[in-house]
Amino acid sequence: MKTPEEATVLIENMSASDHAILHDRVHQPTKKSLLELSSQDSVLAQNKLLSKQLEILTETIGKLPTKLSIGQPS
């Protein structure tokens, strides 16, 4: 059996150990966690941009006259 002083020291040591463990688990941001896109994210973003550009181009072409007079004088 421990004396009251030994028990107090043991509890203080356990408390300090728990505090150290919890402190180590605190999220510390790294460069990767701040903003780093994976190659898949990058490809998806590029795909979205290309899709939007294609949509705009398709709309523009749709507004052109349906019959072009190629080779015919105006």
HTML snippet that shows the backbone in 3Dmol.js (N, CA, C, O; Angstrom):
<script src="https://3Dmol.org/build/3Dmol-min.js"></script>
<div id="view" style="width:600px;height:400px;position:relative"></div>
<script>
const pdb = `
ATOM      1  N   MET A   1       0.837  -1.171   0.000  1.00  0.00           N
ATOM      2  CA  MET A   1       0.000   0.000   0.000  1.00  0.00           C
ATOM      3  C   MET A   1       0.890   1.245   0.000  1.00  0.00           C
ATOM      4  O   MET A   1       1.965   1.256   0.599  1.00  0.00           O
ATOM      5  N   LYS A   2       0.423   2.281  -0.678  1.00  0.00           N
ATOM      6  CA  LYS A   2       1.203   3.507  -0.805  1.00  0.00           C
ATOM      7  C   LYS A   2       0.785   4.513   0.262  1.00  0.00           C
ATOM      8  O   LYS A   2      -0.347   4.525   0.747  1.00  0.00           O
ATOM      9  N   THR A   3       1.742   5.341   0.595  1.00  0.00           N
ATOM     10  CA  THR A   3       1.457   6.421   1.529  1.00  0.00           C
ATOM     11  C   THR A   3       0.691   7.514   0.786  1.00  0.00           C
ATOM     12  O   THR A   3       0.700   7.542  -0.445  1.00  0.00           O
ATOM     13  N   PRO A   4       0.035   8.407   1.508  1.00  0.00           N
ATOM     14  CA  PRO A   4      -0.672   9.497   0.827  1.00  0.00           C
ATOM     15  C   PRO A   4       0.251  10.332  -0.071  1.00  0.00           C
ATOM     16  O   PRO A   4      -0.171  10.773  -1.140  1.00  0.00           O
ATOM     17  N   GLU A   5       1.490  10.551   0.346  1.00  0.00           N
ATOM     18  CA  GLU A   5       2.438  11.319  -0.469  1.00  0.00           C
ATOM     19  C   GLU A   5       2.778  10.568  -1.751  1.00  0.00           C
ATOM     20  O   GLU A   5       2.833  11.164  -2.827  1.00  0.00           O
ATOM     21  N   GLU A   6       3.003   9.269  -1.640  1.00  0.00           N
ATOM     22  CA  GLU A   6       3.323   8.453  -2.825  1.00  0.00           C
ATOM     23  C   GLU A   6       2.137   8.416  -3.788  1.00  0.00           C
ATOM     24  O   GLU A   6       2.312   8.453  -5.006  1.00  0.00           O
ATOM     25  N   ALA A   7       0.935   8.341  -3.228  1.00  0.00           N
ATOM     26  CA  ALA A   7      -0.267   8.337  -4.060  1.00  0.00           C
ATOM     27  C   ALA A   7      -0.406   9.668  -4.788  1.00  0.00           C
ATOM     28  O   ALA A   7      -0.767   9.703  -5.964  1.00  0.00           O
ATOM     29  N   THR A   8      -0.121  10.753  -4.092  1.00  0.00           N
ATOM     30  CA  THR A   8      -0.197  12.085  -4.701  1.00  0.00           C
ATOM     31  C   THR A   8       0.810  12.210  -5.832  1.00  0.00           C
ATOM     32  O   THR A   8       0.482  12.728  -6.900  1.00  0.00           O
ATOM     33  N   VAL A   9       2.020  11.746  -5.610  1.00  0.00           N
ATOM     34  CA  VAL A   9       3.053  11.789  -6.653  1.00  0.00           C
ATOM     35  C   VAL A   9       2.639  10.935  -7.841  1.00  0.00           C
ATOM     36  O   VAL A   9       2.822  11.341  -8.988  1.00  0.00           O
ATOM     37  N   LEU A  10       2.088   9.765  -7.583  1.00  0.00           N
ATOM     38  CA  LEU A  10       1.633   8.882  -8.657  1.00  0.00           C
ATOM     39  C   LEU A  10       0.529   9.550  -9.475  1.00  0.00           C
ATOM     40  O   LEU A  10       0.556   9.504 -10.705  1.00  0.00           O
ATOM     41  N   ILE A  11      -0.431  10.164  -8.809  1.00  0.00           N
ATOM     42  CA  ILE A  11      -1.530  10.845  -9.509  1.00  0.00           C
ATOM     43  C   ILE A  11      -0.993  12.018 -10.321  1.00  0.00           C
ATOM     44  O   ILE A  11      -1.430  12.222 -11.454  1.00  0.00           O
ATOM     45  N   GLU A  12      -0.073  12.783  -9.784  1.00  0.00           N
ATOM     46  CA  GLU A  12       0.516  13.905 -10.513  1.00  0.00           C
ATOM     47  C   GLU A  12       1.266  13.413 -11.758  1.00  0.00           C
ATOM     48  O   GLU A  12       1.183  14.023 -12.824  1.00  0.00           O
ATOM     49  N   ASN A  13       1.987  12.321 -11.613  1.00  0.00           N
ATOM     50  CA  ASN A  13       2.718  11.761 -12.760  1.00  0.00           C
ATOM     51  C   ASN A  13       1.759  11.265 -13.839  1.00  0.00           C
ATOM     52  O   ASN A  13       1.989  11.470 -15.031  1.00  0.00           O
ATOM     53  N   MET A  14       0.680  10.609 -13.404  1.00  0.00           N
ATOM     54  CA  MET A  14      -0.308  10.127 -14.373  1.00  0.00           C
ATOM     55  C   MET A  14      -0.980  11.296 -15.078  1.00  0.00           C
ATOM     56  O   MET A  14      -1.223  11.245 -16.284  1.00  0.00           O
ATOM     57  N   SER A  15      -1.283  12.357 -14.317  1.00  0.00           N
ATOM     58  CA  SER A  15      -1.907  13.537 -14.897  1.00  0.00           C
ATOM     59  C   SER A  15      -0.972  14.195 -15.914  1.00  0.00           C
ATOM     60  O   SER A  15      -1.413  14.600 -16.989  1.00  0.00           O
ATOM     61  N   ALA A  16       0.296  14.301 -15.582  1.00  0.00           N
ATOM     62  CA  ALA A  16       1.275  14.900 -16.493  1.00  0.00           C
ATOM     63  C   ALA A  16       1.412  14.048 -17.742  1.00  0.00           C
ATOM     64  O   ALA A  16       1.543  14.571 -18.848  1.00  0.00           O
ATOM     65  N   SER A  17       1.381  12.738 -17.562  1.00  0.00           N
ATOM     66  CA  SER A  17       1.485  11.831 -18.710  1.00  0.00           C
ATOM     67  C   SER A  17       0.276  11.985 -19.617  1.00  0.00           C
ATOM     68  O   SER A  17       0.423  12.042 -20.838  1.00  0.00           O
ATOM     69  N   ASP A  18      -0.933  12.054 -19.032  1.00  0.00           N
ATOM     70  CA  ASP A  18      -2.144  12.247 -19.835  1.00  0.00           C
ATOM     71  C   ASP A  18      -2.100  13.573 -20.586  1.00  0.00           C
ATOM     72  O   ASP A  18      -2.484  13.653 -21.753  1.00  0.00           O
ATOM     73  N   HIS A  19      -1.623  14.616 -19.898  1.00  0.00           N
ATOM     74  CA  HIS A  19      -1.523  15.929 -20.548  1.00  0.00           C
ATOM     75  C   HIS A  19      -0.561  15.866 -21.732  1.00  0.00           C
ATOM     76  O   HIS A  19      -0.842  16.437 -22.786  1.00  0.00           O
ATOM     77  N   ALA A  20       0.559  15.186 -21.574  1.00  0.00           N
ATOM     78  CA  ALA A  20       1.539  15.069 -22.655  1.00  0.00           C
ATOM     79  C   ALA A  20       0.954  14.300 -23.835  1.00  0.00           C
ATOM     80  O   ALA A  20       1.178  14.664 -24.989  1.00  0.00           O
ATOM     81  N   ILE A  21       0.213  13.250 -23.550  1.00  0.00           N
ATOM     82  CA  ILE A  21      -0.406  12.450 -24.620  1.00  0.00           C
ATOM     83  C   ILE A  21      -1.433  13.284 -25.369  1.00  0.00           C
ATOM     84  O   ILE A  21      -1.466  13.274 -26.600  1.00  0.00           O
ATOM     85  N   LEU A  22      -2.277  14.011 -24.628  1.00  0.00           N
ATOM     86  CA  LEU A  22      -3.284  14.854 -25.275  1.00  0.00           C
ATOM     87  C   LEU A  22      -2.631  15.972 -26.076  1.00  0.00           C
ATOM     88  O   LEU A  22      -3.113  16.323 -27.152  1.00  0.00           O
ATOM     89  N   HIS A  23      -1.543  16.533 -25.566  1.00  0.00           N
ATOM     90  CA  HIS A  23      -0.844  17.595 -26.277  1.00  0.00           C
ATOM     91  C   HIS A  23      -0.268  17.068 -27.596  1.00  0.00           C
ATOM     92  O   HIS A  23      -0.282  17.777 -28.603  1.00  0.00           O
ATOM     93  N   ASP A  24       0.231  15.847 -27.599  1.00  0.00           N
ATOM     94  CA  ASP A  24       0.784  15.250 -28.815  1.00  0.00           C
ATOM     95  C   ASP A  24      -0.296  14.993 -29.851  1.00  0.00           C
ATOM     96  O   ASP A  24      -0.002  14.961 -31.046  1.00  0.00           O
ATOM     97  N   ARG A  25      -1.542  14.810 -29.421  1.00  0.00           N
ATOM     98  CA  ARG A  25      -2.634  14.518 -30.345  1.00  0.00           C
ATOM     99  C   ARG A  25      -3.255  15.775 -30.950  1.00  0.00           C
ATOM    100  O   ARG A  25      -4.090  15.674 -31.848  1.00  0.00           O
ATOM    101  N   VAL A  26      -2.869  16.936 -30.482  1.00  0.00           N
ATOM    102  CA  VAL A  26      -3.420  18.182 -31.008  1.00  0.00           C
ATOM    103  C   VAL A  26      -3.019  18.311 -32.466  1.00  0.00           C
ATOM    104  O   VAL A  26      -1.861  18.102 -32.829  1.00  0.00           O
ATOM    105  N   HIS A  27      -3.996  18.659 -33.300  1.00  0.00           N
ATOM    106  CA  HIS A  27      -3.741  18.788 -34.739  1.00  0.00           C
ATOM    107  C   HIS A  27      -2.833  19.973 -34.982  1.00  0.00           C
ATOM    108  O   HIS A  27      -3.159  21.104 -34.622  1.00  0.00           O
ATOM    109  N   GLN A  28      -1.707  19.714 -35.588  1.00  0.00           N
ATOM    110  CA  GLN A  28      -0.802  20.772 -35.966  1.00  0.00           C
ATOM    111  C   GLN A  28      -0.768  20.803 -37.485  1.00  0.00           C
ATOM    112  O   GLN A  28      -0.275  19.872 -38.121  1.00  0.00           O
ATOM    113  N   PRO A  29      -1.299  21.888 -38.070  1.00  0.00           N
ATOM    114  CA  PRO A  29      -1.393  21.936 -39.525  1.00  0.00           C
ATOM    115  C   PRO A  29      -0.026  21.827 -40.189  1.00  0.00           C
ATOM    116  O   PRO A  29       0.973  22.371 -39.718  1.00  0.00           O
ATOM    117  N   THR A  30      -0.026  21.123 -41.272  1.00  0.00           N
ATOM    118  CA  THR A  30       1.181  21.004 -42.072  1.00  0.00           C
ATOM    119  C   THR A  30       0.874  21.569 -43.445  1.00  0.00           C
ATOM    120  O   THR A  30      -0.272  21.894 -43.754  1.00  0.00           O
ATOM    121  N   LYS A  31       1.886  21.681 -44.247  1.00  0.00           N
ATOM    122  CA  LYS A  31       1.687  22.200 -45.597  1.00  0.00           C
ATOM    123  C   LYS A  31       0.652  21.353 -46.328  1.00  0.00           C
ATOM    124  O   LYS A  31      -0.195  21.888 -47.042  1.00  0.00           O
ATOM    125  N   LYS A  32       0.714  20.047 -46.156  1.00  0.00           N
ATOM    126  CA  LYS A  32      -0.208  19.165 -46.855  1.00  0.00           C
ATOM    127  C   LYS A  32      -1.646  19.407 -46.417  1.00  0.00           C
ATOM    128  O   LYS A  32      -2.557  19.394 -47.245  1.00  0.00           O
ATOM    129  N   SER A  33      -1.855  19.628 -45.124  1.00  0.00           N
ATOM    130  CA  SER A  33      -3.226  19.796 -44.653  1.00  0.00           C
ATOM    131  C   SER A  33      -3.781  21.173 -44.988  1.00  0.00           C
ATOM    132  O   SER A  33      -4.999  21.349 -45.013  1.00  0.00           O
ATOM    133  N   LEU A  34      -2.930  22.144 -45.244  1.00  0.00           N
ATOM    134  CA  LEU A  34      -3.418  23.476 -45.570  1.00  0.00           C
ATOM    135  C   LEU A  34      -4.051  23.495 -46.950  1.00  0.00           C
ATOM    136  O   LEU A  34      -5.214  23.875 -47.086  1.00  0.00           O
ATOM    137  N   LEU A  35      -3.322  23.100 -47.959  1.00  0.00           N
ATOM    138  CA  LEU A  35      -3.889  23.038 -49.299  1.00  0.00           C
ATOM    139  C   LEU A  35      -2.944  22.267 -50.201  1.00  0.00           C
ATOM    140  O   LEU A  35      -1.931  22.797 -50.657  1.00  0.00           O
ATOM    141  N   GLU A  36      -3.273  21.052 -50.445  1.00  0.00           N
ATOM    142  CA  GLU A  36      -2.511  20.259 -51.386  1.00  0.00           C
ATOM    143  C   GLU A  36      -3.498  19.357 -52.103  1.00  0.00           C
ATOM    144  O   GLU A  36      -4.098  18.467 -51.501  1.00  0.00           O
ATOM    145  N   LEU A  37      -3.654  19.593 -53.373  1.00  0.00           N
ATOM    146  CA  LEU A  37      -4.600  18.802 -54.144  1.00  0.00           C
ATOM    147  C   LEU A  37      -3.923  17.539 -54.639  1.00  0.00           C
ATOM    148  O   LEU A  37      -2.750  17.541 -55.012  1.00  0.00           O
ATOM    149  N   SER A  38      -4.675  16.487 -54.632  1.00  0.00           N
ATOM    150  CA  SER A  38      -4.155  15.250 -55.192  1.00  0.00           C
ATOM    151  C   SER A  38      -4.200  15.369 -56.703  1.00  0.00           C
ATOM    152  O   SER A  38      -4.839  16.276 -57.237  1.00  0.00           O
ATOM    153  N   SER A  39      -3.533  14.471 -57.391  1.00  0.00           N
ATOM    154  CA  SER A  39      -3.549  14.511 -58.857  1.00  0.00           C
ATOM    155  C   SER A  39      -4.967  14.264 -59.365  1.00  0.00           C
ATOM    156  O   SER A  39      -5.347  14.800 -60.406  1.00  0.00           O
ATOM    157  N   GLN A  40      -5.750  13.468 -58.653  1.00  0.00           N
ATOM    158  CA  GLN A  40      -7.133  13.215 -59.063  1.00  0.00           C
ATOM    159  C   GLN A  40      -7.960  14.500 -58.957  1.00  0.00           C
ATOM    160  O   GLN A  40      -8.759  14.792 -59.846  1.00  0.00           O
ATOM    161  N   ASP A  41      -7.777  15.265 -57.883  1.00  0.00           N
ATOM    162  CA  ASP A  41      -8.490  16.535 -57.738  1.00  0.00           C
ATOM    163  C   ASP A  41      -8.120  17.487 -58.861  1.00  0.00           C
ATOM    164  O   ASP A  41      -8.975  18.190 -59.400  1.00  0.00           O
ATOM    165  N   SER A  42      -6.850  17.505 -59.208  1.00  0.00           N
ATOM    166  CA  SER A  42      -6.378  18.387 -60.276  1.00  0.00           C
ATOM    167  C   SER A  42      -7.009  18.008 -61.609  1.00  0.00           C
ATOM    168  O   SER A  42      -7.449  18.880 -62.359  1.00  0.00           O
ATOM    169  N   VAL A  43      -7.057  16.725 -61.906  1.00  0.00           N
ATOM    170  CA  VAL A  43      -7.660  16.259 -63.161  1.00  0.00           C
ATOM    171  C   VAL A  43      -9.152  16.586 -63.179  1.00  0.00           C
ATOM    172  O   VAL A  43      -9.679  17.001 -64.211  1.00  0.00           O
ATOM    173  N   LEU A  44      -9.826  16.406 -62.068  1.00  0.00           N
ATOM    174  CA  LEU A  44     -11.255  16.728 -62.008  1.00  0.00           C
ATOM    175  C   LEU A  44     -11.501  18.217 -62.233  1.00  0.00           C
ATOM    176  O   LEU A  44     -12.452  18.591 -62.919  1.00  0.00           O
ATOM    177  N   ALA A  45     -10.652  19.065 -61.660  1.00  0.00           N
ATOM    178  CA  ALA A  45     -10.804  20.512 -61.853  1.00  0.00           C
ATOM    179  C   ALA A  45     -10.564  20.885 -63.309  1.00  0.00           C
ATOM    180  O   ALA A  45     -11.297  21.701 -63.868  1.00  0.00           O
ATOM    181  N   GLN A  46      -9.549  20.299 -63.925  1.00  0.00           N
ATOM    182  CA  GLN A  46      -9.275  20.572 -65.340  1.00  0.00           C
ATOM    183  C   GLN A  46     -10.422  20.081 -66.214  1.00  0.00           C
ATOM    184  O   GLN A  46     -10.802  20.749 -67.176  1.00  0.00           O
ATOM    185  N   ASN A  47     -10.968  18.929 -65.887  1.00  0.00           N
ATOM    186  CA  ASN A  47     -12.093  18.373 -66.632  1.00  0.00           C
ATOM    187  C   ASN A  47     -13.299  19.307 -66.550  1.00  0.00           C
ATOM    188  O   ASN A  47     -13.995  19.515 -67.544  1.00  0.00           O
ATOM    189  N   LYS A  48     -13.543  19.866 -65.373  1.00  0.00           N
ATOM    190  CA  LYS A  48     -14.672  20.781 -65.200  1.00  0.00           C
ATOM    191  C   LYS A  48     -14.480  22.032 -66.046  1.00  0.00           C
ATOM    192  O   LYS A  48     -15.423  22.506 -66.680  1.00  0.00           O
ATOM    193  N   LEU A  49     -13.258  22.570 -66.059  1.00  0.00           N
ATOM    194  CA  LEU A  49     -12.981  23.751 -66.872  1.00  0.00           C
ATOM    195  C   LEU A  49     -13.154  23.456 -68.364  1.00  0.00           C
ATOM    196  O   LEU A  49     -13.738  24.255 -69.098  1.00  0.00           O
ATOM    197  N   LEU A  50     -12.649  22.320 -68.800  1.00  0.00           N
ATOM    198  CA  LEU A  50     -12.788  21.947 -70.209  1.00  0.00           C
ATOM    199  C   LEU A  50     -14.253  21.734 -70.583  1.00  0.00           C
ATOM    200  O   LEU A  50     -14.674  22.112 -71.676  1.00  0.00           O
ATOM    201  N   SER A  51     -15.013  21.144 -69.704  1.00  0.00           N
ATOM    202  CA  SER A  51     -16.447  20.933 -69.966  1.00  0.00           C
ATOM    203  C   SER A  51     -17.162  22.265 -70.121  1.00  0.00           C
ATOM    204  O   SER A  51     -18.004  22.419 -71.006  1.00  0.00           O
ATOM    205  N   LYS A  52     -16.833  23.226 -69.271  1.00  0.00           N
ATOM    206  CA  LYS A  52     -17.460  24.547 -69.350  1.00  0.00           C
ATOM    207  C   LYS A  52     -17.077  25.233 -70.664  1.00  0.00           C
ATOM    208  O   LYS A  52     -17.924  25.843 -71.317  1.00  0.00           O
ATOM    209  N   GLN A  53     -15.803  25.135 -71.048  1.00  0.00           N
ATOM    210  CA  GLN A  53     -15.362  25.743 -72.302  1.00  0.00           C
ATOM    211  C   GLN A  53     -16.058  25.093 -73.492  1.00  0.00           C
ATOM    212  O   GLN A  53     -16.452  25.777 -74.436  1.00  0.00           O
ATOM    213  N   LEU A  54     -16.207  23.778 -73.444  1.00  0.00           N
ATOM    214  CA  LEU A  54     -16.888  23.064 -74.525  1.00  0.00           C
ATOM    215  C   LEU A  54     -18.358  23.471 -74.603  1.00  0.00           C
ATOM    216  O   LEU A  54     -18.910  23.611 -75.695  1.00  0.00           O
ATOM    217  N   GLU A  55     -18.976  23.654 -73.470  1.00  0.00           N
ATOM    218  CA  GLU A  55     -20.375  24.079 -73.433  1.00  0.00           C
ATOM    219  C   GLU A  55     -20.529  25.468 -74.067  1.00  0.00           C
ATOM    220  O   GLU A  55     -21.448  25.695 -74.854  1.00  0.00           O
ATOM    221  N   ILE A  56     -19.634  26.384 -73.723  1.00  0.00           N
ATOM    222  CA  ILE A  56     -19.679  27.736 -74.292  1.00  0.00           C
ATOM    223  C   ILE A  56     -19.441  27.689 -75.795  1.00  0.00           C
ATOM    224  O   ILE A  56     -20.125  28.377 -76.553  1.00  0.00           O
ATOM    225  N   LEU A  57     -18.483  26.887 -76.231  1.00  0.00           N
ATOM    226  CA  LEU A  57     -18.188  26.755 -77.663  1.00  0.00           C
ATOM    227  C   LEU A  57     -19.376  26.160 -78.412  1.00  0.00           C
ATOM    228  O   LEU A  57     -19.701  26.610 -79.510  1.00  0.00           O
ATOM    229  N   THR A  58     -20.013  25.174 -77.842  1.00  0.00           N
ATOM    230  CA  THR A  58     -21.183  24.549 -78.464  1.00  0.00           C
ATOM    231  C   THR A  58     -22.320  25.558 -78.609  1.00  0.00           C
ATOM    232  O   THR A  58     -22.985  25.607 -79.644  1.00  0.00           O
ATOM    233  N   GLU A  59     -22.539  26.358 -77.573  1.00  0.00           N
ATOM    234  CA  GLU A  59     -23.580  27.394 -77.654  1.00  0.00           C
ATOM    235  C   GLU A  59     -23.252  28.412 -78.740  1.00  0.00           C
ATOM    236  O   GLU A  59     -24.137  28.844 -79.478  1.00  0.00           O
ATOM    237  N   THR A  60     -21.990  28.793 -78.838  1.00  0.00           N
ATOM    238  CA  THR A  60     -21.570  29.771 -79.845  1.00  0.00           C
ATOM    239  C   THR A  60     -21.767  29.223 -81.248  1.00  0.00           C
ATOM    240  O   THR A  60     -22.258  29.926 -82.131  1.00  0.00           O
ATOM    241  N   ILE A  61     -21.391  27.988 -81.452  1.00  0.00           N
ATOM    242  CA  ILE A  61     -21.558  27.359 -82.770  1.00  0.00           C
ATOM    243  C   ILE A  61     -23.040  27.218 -83.091  1.00  0.00           C
ATOM    244  O   ILE A  61     -23.432  27.368 -84.249  1.00  0.00           O
ATOM    245  N   GLY A  62     -23.862  26.934 -82.104  1.00  0.00           N
ATOM    246  CA  GLY A  62     -25.300  26.801 -82.317  1.00  0.00           C
ATOM    247  C   GLY A  62     -25.950  28.095 -82.758  1.00  0.00           C
ATOM    248  O   GLY A  62     -27.006  28.070 -83.390  1.00  0.00           O
ATOM    249  N   LYS A  63     -25.355  29.202 -82.445  1.00  0.00           N
ATOM    250  CA  LYS A  63     -25.904  30.501 -82.832  1.00  0.00           C
ATOM    251  C   LYS A  63     -25.509  30.905 -84.252  1.00  0.00           C
ATOM    252  O   LYS A  63     -26.075  31.846 -84.808  1.00  0.00           O
ATOM    253  N   LEU A  64     -24.551  30.206 -84.836  1.00  0.00           N
ATOM    254  CA  LEU A  64     -24.139  30.509 -86.205  1.00  0.00           C
ATOM    255  C   LEU A  64     -25.240  30.087 -87.174  1.00  0.00           C
ATOM    256  O   LEU A  64     -26.045  29.209 -86.864  1.00  0.00           O
ATOM    257  N   PRO A  65     -25.271  30.713 -88.340  1.00  0.00           N
ATOM    258  CA  PRO A  65     -26.273  30.298 -89.331  1.00  0.00           C
ATOM    259  C   PRO A  65     -26.086  28.822 -89.678  1.00  0.00           C
ATOM    260  O   PRO A  65     -24.964  28.321 -89.749  1.00  0.00           O
ATOM    261  N   THR A  66     -27.208  28.143 -89.890  1.00  0.00           N
ATOM    262  CA  THR A  66     -27.133  26.705 -90.162  1.00  0.00           C
ATOM    263  C   THR A  66     -26.512  26.407 -91.517  1.00  0.00           C
ATOM    264  O   THR A  66     -25.884  25.363 -91.694  1.00  0.00           O
ATOM    265  N   LYS A  67     -26.676  27.294 -92.458  1.00  0.00           N
ATOM    266  CA  LYS A  67     -26.088  27.071 -93.774  1.00  0.00           C
ATOM    267  C   LYS A  67     -25.028  28.125 -94.030  1.00  0.00           C
ATOM    268  O   LYS A  67     -25.301  29.325 -94.004  1.00  0.00           O
ATOM    269  N   LEU A  68     -23.842  27.667 -94.272  1.00  0.00           N
ATOM    270  CA  LEU A  68     -22.775  28.577 -94.628  1.00  0.00           C
ATOM    271  C   LEU A  68     -22.577  28.520 -96.138  1.00  0.00           C
ATOM    272  O   LEU A  68     -22.561  27.448 -96.742  1.00  0.00           O
ATOM    273  N   SER A  69     -22.431  29.656 -96.707  1.00  0.00           N
ATOM    274  CA  SER A  69     -22.234  29.662 -98.170  1.00  0.00           C
ATOM    275  C   SER A  69     -20.728  29.653 -98.443  1.00  0.00           C
ATOM    276  O   SER A  69     -20.092  30.688 -98.641  1.00  0.00           O
ATOM    277  N   ILE A  70     -20.202  28.443 -98.442  1.00  0.00           N
ATOM    278  CA  ILE A  70     -18.777  28.267 -98.670  1.00  0.00           C
ATOM    279  C   ILE A  70     -18.531  28.275-100.180  1.00  0.00           C
ATOM    280  O   ILE A  70     -19.153  27.531-100.938  1.00  0.00           O
ATOM    281  N   GLY A  71     -17.625  29.121-100.578  1.00  0.00           N
ATOM    282  CA  GLY A  71     -17.243  29.169-101.986  1.00  0.00           C
ATOM    283  C   GLY A  71     -18.224  29.909-102.857  1.00  0.00           C
ATOM    284  O   GLY A  71     -17.993  30.020-104.060  1.00  0.00           O
ATOM    285  N   GLN A  72     -19.292  30.412-102.319  1.00  0.00           N
ATOM    286  CA  GLN A  72     -20.253  31.157-103.124  1.00  0.00           C
ATOM    287  C   GLN A  72     -20.068  32.654-102.864  1.00  0.00           C
ATOM    288  O   GLN A  72     -19.955  33.076-101.713  1.00  0.00           O
ATOM    289  N   PRO A  73     -20.038  33.437-103.910  1.00  0.00           N
ATOM    290  CA  PRO A  73     -19.891  34.877-103.702  1.00  0.00           C
ATOM    291  C   PRO A  73     -21.143  35.448-103.061  1.00  0.00           C
ATOM    292  O   PRO A  73     -22.248  34.960-103.298  1.00  0.00           O
ATOM    293  N   SER A  74     -20.975  36.459-102.266  1.00  0.00           N
ATOM    294  CA  SER A  74     -22.136  37.056-101.600  1.00  0.00           C
ATOM    295  C   SER A  74     -22.727  38.203-102.357  1.00  0.00           C
ATOM    296  O   SER A  74     -23.708  38.798-101.911  1.00  0.00           O
TER     297      SER A  74
END
`;
const viewer = $3Dmol.createViewer("view");
viewer.addModel(pdb, "pdb");
viewer.setStyle({}, {cartoon: {color: "spectrum"}});
viewer.zoomTo();
viewer.render();
</script>
